[in-house]
Amino acid sequence: MTAPESGSAREKRSTMDLVRIALLAILAFGLVGTEIELVLLEHTDGVWQIVPIAAIVSALLVVVWHVARRNAASVRALQALMWVFILSGAIGSVLHFNGNVAYERDSDPSLSGTALYRGALSGSTPTLAPGTMIQLGLIGLVFAFRHPSLKRSLPHEPPTDRKVT
C-alpha cells in the first residue's frame, strides 16, 4: 500500500504539470513560427534546406499525437526528434557559415583571417539562424525530462497515481 500523497507533493506535481504545458505550448508556437518563416523564405533549395522543414512538420505531428494520447511512445518520439533538431541546427550553422565564407571570398578574394570570418558571421545567410532548431530541440528535451508517461511505462515500477493493495 502506498502512502497518501501529501499536499506539498500534490502541489509540486501540479506545478510541474503547468510547467510541462507551458513548455509544450512554447515548443508548438516556436515550431509553427519557424515553419512559416522557412516556407516564406523559400528555404527549399536542396535536401539540406528541406531537412528542418520536414523535421518541424514531424515534430508538430508528434506534439499533436502526444496531446491526444499522452503516452510514453509519443514522448520518446519527441525526444528522438529533438535530438534531430539539435543535430540539424549544428549542421545548419556550419552550412550557413561555409556558404557565407564562399560568398565573401567571391566578393573580395583578398579577404582572409578575421575580416573574412567577421564578414561570414554577418553575411546575407544568417549564420546563427539554425540555432533556432537547437533552441527548439532543447525546449522539447526539457519538456520530456522525467516525463510522467515515461515512469508509467517502466515494467518494474507500479504506476504512481494508483494505490497498490
Helices and strands as residue ranges (DSSP letters): H 7-40, H 47-69, H 72-107, H 113-121, H 131-144, H 148-152
